[in-house]
Amino acid sequence: MNPVRVLIADDHPLVREGLKRILSMEEGFEIVGECGDGRQAVELCERLHPDIVLMDVHMPEEDGVSAASRLMERYPDVRVVMLSFNDGEEYVIEAFKSGACGYLLKDMDAESLAHALRQVAQGNPFVHPRVTDTLLRQFRRAAAEVGSAGKSGAAKSASGGRKPESDLSGGASPAKNRLTRREMQILTLMAEGKSNREIGERLVISEKTVKNHVSSMMQKMGVHDRTQAVVMAVKNGWLTI
């Protein structure tokens, strides 16, 4: 199996050196280059063709979020993983909006870092556990807004108005990848930490039916667990930011 080609972008030389040492001791990684700002990262991608760009959020010349957006436009097959000390909501949300596949914190241990990059290399989004909490808070707020909008739409429908259908894909995904309203309801309740049994009780459906919906939803989204589902929803703009 070919090694995962990694480009490191961080404005602190000691951080870059530490990351290189960690990954050089792990099987399956090849450090193809390093740089100190986002602009250089974009330029190096054209020449080095990395699989993953491990990029600091805050850098001079061009920050990681801006660079990630440009990388996704030019090299959509490259997977960008943001690296930061900051788990603040505004940074996390902007990182995923830029097209990042992961958000890691610099206080994580070497084994966790290697595991995260392997997951991303396999096509799975990965976020630090503390970042997951940030995404769930945002998801709950968005779900509350969806609920309020649904009530408003129902009132308009009752008075003769027409309620437009919700398109979770934003028009970018094929129809087969669009979640149904029921799946969106279940995704919302999953983000609130509800179990399948609790979801079934809330929606007045059987637990088996919930499991079937969850399985269908995960397959459509191409994810393997609930955290990844939330990340995917944020990344694709299905949530109101």
N, C-alpha and C positions, 0 to 999 in steps of 0.2 A: 504494500500500500504506500502511495506517495505521501511524504510528510506534508503537514499543513504549513503553507508558506505565510509567515507573519511579518508585517511591517509595523514597527513601533513608532508612534508619534507622540512625543512628550517634551516639553521645554526644559525639563530638569534632567541633566546628564546622569545624575545618580539614580534617578528613577528608571531611566532607560537601561542603565547598566544592570540594575537589579532585575528588571524584567527579562533581559537577555540571559542572565545567569539562571533564573528560574526555569525558563523554557528550554534552555540548552540541556538542562538536567532531566527534562521530561521526554519520554519517547514520543516520536511522531510530529515534532515541530522543527521548522527551519526558519531562522531569522534571516530574512532576505534584505533588510535595510532598516534604517532608523533616521529620524529627523526631529526638528525642534518646533515645528509649527504646522498648521493646517495646510498652508499654501504649498509647502514642500511635500507634504503627504500626497496631495493630489498629483503633483508633478512626478513623484517617484512611482506612483501606481502605473503610469503609462509605460515606464521602463521595466519595472520589477514584477509586475503582474502577481501581487500577493493574493492569497485566499482570504486573509483577514487583515484588517487594519485595526490595531489596538491603539486607540487615540484618546488623549487627554481632552477633557472638555474645555479647559481654559488654557489658551496658548497665545503668544504674540503673533502679529502679522495677520493670522486668520485663526479663529477659534475652531474647536472640534465640531461643533454643531454646523457651522457654515461649511466647513470642509466636507462633512458627511453628506450634506445636501448636494454639493457639486460632484462628489464621488458617485452618488447614486444616479445622477444624470449621465455621467460619462461611462461609468463602469458598474452597471447594475448587478453584475455577478459577484462583485467584491462585497464581503460582509464586514460591516463596521461595528466595532464594539467600543463603546465609550468607557473611559476610565476616569474616576474622579474621587475626591475626598468628600464631595458634596452630594447628599441624597435629597436635596430640596426639590419640591414638586416642580417648580418652573424649569429646572434644569433637566429633570427626568422626562417630562412631557415633551419639551423641545427636542431632546435627543431622539426620541422615537418618532416624532414628526419629521425629523430630518432623514429618516430611513435606517437608523441604527438597528441592529439585530440584538444588541445586548447592552446592559449598563452595569458595570462592575465598580466596586469601591476599593480604594487603594489599601484598605486595612484588612483585606481578605488574605488568607494564607495561600502558600504556593500550590498546594494540592487542589484547592478550590478554584484557583485561577486556571490551572491546566484543565480541570474538568469542565469549566465554563466554556473555554475556547474549543474544546472537543465537541461540546454540544452545538455550539454555533457552527462549527465546520460541517456538522451533519445536517445543518439546515434548521435547527431548533433555536428559537429565541431564548435568551438566558438573562435573568436579572438577579442581582443580589437580593437576599431576603428582605433587607430593610427597604429596598427600592420597591419591592412588591407591595409593601404596606402603603407606600406613596401612591402607587397606581390604583390600589383598591379604594383609597379615599376619593380619588378623582372619579373613579367609576361609580361609586355610590352617589356622588353629587349629580353626575350625568344621568344616572338611572332615575333620580328624583325629578330631574327636569323632564325626562321622557314621560314619567308618570303624569306630571302636571300638564304636559302638552297633550297627552292622551285624553285627559278629562276635558280639556278645552275643545279638542276636536270632536269629542262625543257630543258636547253641547251644541256645537255648530251643526253637526249632522242632524240632531234632533230638530233644529230650526230650519232645516232645508239646505244647510251648507254642505259642501263636499270635503271630506277629509282625505288628503293625499296619502297614498300608500308609502310606507317607510322603505327606503332602499338602503340597507346597511352597507352595501358594497360601495356606495358613493358613485356608482356607475362605472367603476373600474374593473369589477370582477365579473366573470361570466355568471349567468343565472344560477347554475348549479351550485355555485359557491355562496349564494346569498342565504342568510339565515332567515327563518320564518319568524313571525311575531312571537310564536310560542317559544322558539329557541332563544329569542332575545329576552323574553321574560325569565327563562331558566338561567340564562347567562347572568342576568341582573341579580337574581337570588343567589347564585353561586358566589358572586362577588361579595355578597353580604355574609358569606360563610355558612349558608344554609346547606344541610345535608339533603340527599335525595328524598328521604322520608319527609323532611320539613317542607321541601319544595312541593312535593305531592299534596301535602295537607293544605298548603297555601293556594295552590292552583286547582285543588279538588280533582286530582288525577291520581292514578296508582303510582306507586314507587317504580314498578316495572316500566310504566310509560315514561316516567322521568328518565330512567336509565337509557331507554331507547332514544329519547330526544338528545340526551347528552352525547351518546355515541355518535349520532348523526351530526350534531353540531361540531364535535371534535374532528370528525372526518372531513367535513366541509372546510374547516379552518386550517386543517393540516397540523394540529397540535396534539400533544400527548397528555397534558394535565391542565388544571384550572388556571394556574398562574400564567401559563403560556397563552391561554385563551384571552385573558385580560390584556396581556401585552399585545397580542395580535389586534385586539379591538382598538387599542390606543394608537398603534402604529398605522393602522389603515384609516384612521380618522372617523371611526364609527361613534366615538364619544364627542360630546360638545366640549370644546376646550375654551 
